[in-house]
Amino acid sequence: MSNSSSITEFLLLAFADTRELQLLHFWLFLGIYLAALLGNGLIITAIACDHHLHTPMYFFLFNLSLLDLGSISTTLPKAMANSFWDTRGISYLGCAIQLFFFFCFMSAEYFLLTIMSYDRYIAICKPLQYGTLLGSRACVHMAAAAWGTGFLYAVLHTANTFSITVCKGNVLDQFFCEIPQILKLSCSDSYLRESGVVVFSVFVEFVCFIFIVVSYVQIFRAVLRIPSEQGRHKAFSTCLPHLAVVSMFVITATFSYLKSPSISSPFLDLVVSFLYSLVPPAVNPLIYSLKNQELKNAIRKLISWTPFKQQ
């Protein structure tokens, strides 16, 4: 038995007992991490360098890629280091910092996804008002609000989580510091305060999700009235990827934080956390660029450019 004042480190989930499997997990994580770095890095660079992409939709996508890079860089490097060096420990302070930044980036990303649904709604349902409602100043303010809200959420959750009394050991059944896993180590009613905050956060998340669903119902109704098949295809190609990303993120994250302890297991917890913490940052660049011809052209131009190209 131990309390939070005596804990100096937490032990993260060990993926395997044999050295070969540990190295296999290291290379798997490295591949995912490099894919996320390459994909999001290309999108960030392409949007920054191509003035044709300096529009609200791509501005929000630029911010989304930054948040994806931040969230995956918070969790995977430590997991890779543990697999490579055959260790499990993360310091108490390191765990708090990891949880803070992860929650900050993930919360900001969800609020940004909500804003992106509003962007698509205005672009398709009220195109004549698009420049007025989504001017450069409004876009900056909305993006700043998403980042700021994520920061405030992270402060609130980190402070609440690490104020509880921990007396059930220091072993976390997860490859990163996650709030539900830390709450499992509490043996007093002090965890109820953070549990209440989590429920409130999920309620806010649900309200945002309802806003997103209503926005897309209006969008799809408007798209189906477009006479041109090419116009409908272009509208769907920018909306369906966003809806797919939001749905996967909301379903897996909500399940991870609200699932009943009776259906909880280390394997299930690992799979769900993998789906909402690692998959979106790695596949978002592919989802958003697969059917987006403008972005594909910008990335193709960026890849083909060389500083020593002969005249």
Residue pairs with C-beta under 8 A, 6 or more apart in sequence:
1 167
1 168
2 166
2 167
2 169
2 170
3 165
3 166
3 167
4 162
4 164
4 165
4 166
4 167
7 92
7 166
7 170
8 91
8 92
9 89
9 90
9 91
9 92
9 94
9 95
9 170
10 89
10 90
10 92
10 95
10 170
10 171
10 172
10 177
10 182
11 88
11 89
11 90
11 170
11 171
11 172
12 78
12 79
12 82
12 88
12 89
12 90
12 172
12 174
12 175
12 176
12 177
13 88
13 172
13 173
13 174
13 175
13 266
13 270
14 88
15 21
15 22
15 25
15 83
15 175
16 22
16 24
16 25
19 86
22 83
22 84
22 86
23 83
23 84
25 83
26 80
26 83
26 84
29 76
29 79
29 80
29 83
30 80
32 72
32 76
32 278
32 282
33 72
33 73
33 76
33 77
33 80
35 282
36 68
36 69
36 72
36 281
36 282
36 285
37 69
39 282
39 284
39 285
39 286
39 289
40 65
40 66
40 68
40 69
40 281
40 284
40 285
41 65
41 69
42 285
42 299
42 302
42 303
43 61
43 62
43 65
43 285
43 288
43 289
43 295
43 299
44 62
44 65
44 66
44 69
45 302
46 53
46 295
46 298
46 299
46 301
46 302
47 53
47 54
47 58
47 59
47 61
47 62
47 295
47 298
48 62
49 298
49 302
50 298
50 301
50 302
52 294
52 298
53 294
53 295
53 298
56 119
56 123
56 130
56 134
56 139
57 116
57 119
57 120
57 123
57 238
58 295
59 139
59 143
60 112
60 115
60 116
60 119
60 139
60 143
61 116
61 288
61 295
63 112
63 143
63 146
63 147
64 109
64 112
64 113
64 116
64 284
64 288
65 284
65 285
67 105
67 106
67 108
67 109
67 112
68 105
68 109
68 280
68 281
68 284
68 285
69 281
70 101
70 104
70 105
71 101
71 102
71 105
71 106
71 109
71 277
71 281
72 277
72 278
72 281
72 282
74 98
74 101
74 102
74 105
74 176
75 98
75 102
75 175
75 176
75 277
75 278
76 278
78 90
78 94
78 98
78 176
79 175
79 176
81 87
82 88
82 89
82 175
90 98
90 177
95 177
95 182
96 158
96 162
96 177
98 176
98 177
99 154
99 157
99 158
99 161
99 162
99 177
99 178
99 179
99 182
100 154
100 155
100 158
101 154
102 176
102 177
102 277
103 150
103 153
103 154
103 157
103 158
103 179
104 150
104 151
104 153
104 154
105 150
106 150
106 253
106 276
106 277
107 149
107 150
107 153
107 154
107 201
108 146
108 147
108 149
108 150
108 151
109 146
109 150
109 249
109 280
110 205
110 208
110 249
110 250
110 253
111 145
111 146
111 149
111 150
111 208
112 143
112 146
113 212
113 242
113 245
113 246
113 249
114 208
114 211
114 212
115 142
115 143
115 146
116 242
117 211
117 212
117 215
117 216
117 242
117 246
118 211
118 215
119 134
120 215
120 216
120 219
120 238
120 239
120 242
121 215
121 216
121 218
121 219
122 129
122 130
122 133
122 134
123 130
123 134
124 219
124 222
124 223
124 235
124 239
125 218
125 219
125 222
126 133
153 201
156 197
157 179
157 194
157 197
157 198
157 201
160 193
160 194
160 197
161 179
161 182
161 183
161 194
162 182
163 190
163 193
164 182
164 183
164 186
164 188
164 190
164 191
164 193
164 194
165 186
165 187
165 188
165 190
166 182
166 185
166 186
167 185
167 186
167 187
167 188
168 184
168 185
168 186
168 187
169 185
170 185
172 178
172 181
172 182
172 185
173 181
173 184
173 266
173 269
173 270
174 181
174 269
174 270
174 273
175 270
175 273
176 273
176 277
178 256
178 273
179 194
179 198
179 257
180 256
180 257
180 269
181 269
183 191
183 194
183 195
198 257
198 258
199 258
202 254
202 257
202 258
205 250
205 253
205 254
206 254
209 246
209 250
212 243
212 246
216 239
216 243
219 235
219 239
220 239
222 235
223 232
223 235
223 236
223 239
224 232
226 232
226 235
237 291
237 292
238 291
238 292
240 291
241 287
241 288
241 290
241 291
241 292
242 288
244 287
245 280
245 284
245 287
245 288
248 275
248 276
248 279
248 280
249 276
249 280
252 272
252 275
252 276
253 276
255 272
256 269
256 272
256 273
256 276
259 268
259 272
288 295
289 295
289 296
289 299
